[in-house]
Amino acid sequence: EVQLVESGGGLVQAGGSLRLSCAASGLTFDEYSIGWFRQAPGREREGVSCIRGTNGETYNADSMKGRFAISGVSAENTVYLQMNNLKPEDTAVYYCAAVRRLLRPAALCRNPTSFVAVWGQGTQVTVSS
């Protein structure tokens, strides 16, 4: 069974940092495109950062550029999202998702419903002002 498990969320003050982890079982990340997505109450889900395989091309949404970075460790079958200079508007549930295709990461982040086969359960990130 393919499973993604997110961790690392929590409460942080504005300007702080968090690192989210997405650990995979039942699949090999090197064969997948992986993305981080988030959904705040009353808002649509949006793509945050995506990566092609664990060491390939990456994409960050405009509002995250310079603050967030996605990376992967193949040996750990884990993808990370480093989030710096967090803002209250970053408050959301963050989800990890994967598709067994090596896509351009921008395509995955912008149109996840067209591609994603596996979603994690999400981890809450709350940024206080």
N, C-alpha and C positions, 0 to 999 in steps of 0.2 A: 504494500500500500504506500502510495506517495503521500508524504506529509511535510508541511512547512511549519516551523514553530518559531514565532517571534519572541524576543525578550529585550529587556533594556529600557523599556518605557518608564515613566515616572513623572514626578513633579519637580520642576526646576524654575528658578527665577529667570526673568528676562536677561539676556546676555550670557546665560550659562550654556553648557554643552551636555549632550547625551550621545551615546553610541548604541544604536539598535543592532540586534543580531537576528539573522534568519538562518536557522539550522534546518538542513534538509535530510530526509530519510526516504529511501526507496527510489532515489534518483541520483544522477551524477550531474552536478551543476555545470560541468564543462560542456555538456551537450544542450544546455538550456540558455534562454534569455531570462533574466530575472529583473524584477522591478520592485520598487517601494512606492506605495500609493497611500493616500490619506483621505480621511473623510471626517469633516467637522459637522456638528449638529446643524441640520437645516441646509447643508451644502452638498453639492455633488462631489463624488469621489474624483480626486485629481492625481495625476502622475507626479511623483516627486523626483526620483532618480532611477535610472535603469542601466543595466549592463549586459553586454553580449558575452555569454560565458562567464567565467570568473576572472579573467584577466584581459578582457577585450575592451572595445569601445564603450564609453560611458556617455550618458546624457543627464543633464540636470534641468529641471524646469526653471524658467527665468527668475522667479522669485526666490529660488534657492541657490542660484549661482553665487559662488564665493563663500557660501555658508555651509552647504551640505556636500558630502562626497560619498559615493558608493564604491565599495571595493569587495573583492572576494578572495577567499583562501581555499584553493582547490582541495588541499589535503584535509581540510576541516569540513568540506562540503558546506561552507557557511558564507553568507554574504552579509556585509555590514553597511550601516548607514551612519556616518559620523555627522552629527548636527552641531554646528557652532553658532554663537551669537543668536540664540533662539529668541523668538519674539512671541508675544501673546497670540498672534494670529497663526502661529504654528501649532496651536493646540488642536488635537485631532486624534482619532484612532489611526494608527499606521499599520498597513498591511503589506506583507511580502507576497509576491505572486511569481509564478514561473510558467514558462511555455517551452515545450521541447522543440524549439526552432532557434536557430542563430539569427535573430532579427537585428535590424538597426535599432538601437535602444530608443531613439526618439519615436519610432513607430510604435513600440510597445508602450511607452509612457503616455502617448497621446491617444491610443486606441486599445486599451487593455481588453475590452470585451470582445474584440475581434480575434484575440489570440489566446488569452490566458486560460489554462486548463486547471491550474492548481492555485488555491489561495490559502494563506495562513489564517489564524483566528484573530489576529490583530493585537496590538499593544497600545495602551493609552499613553499619550504624551500631553502633559498639561504644563503650560508656561504661564507663570504668574507675573503680573506687572509690578 
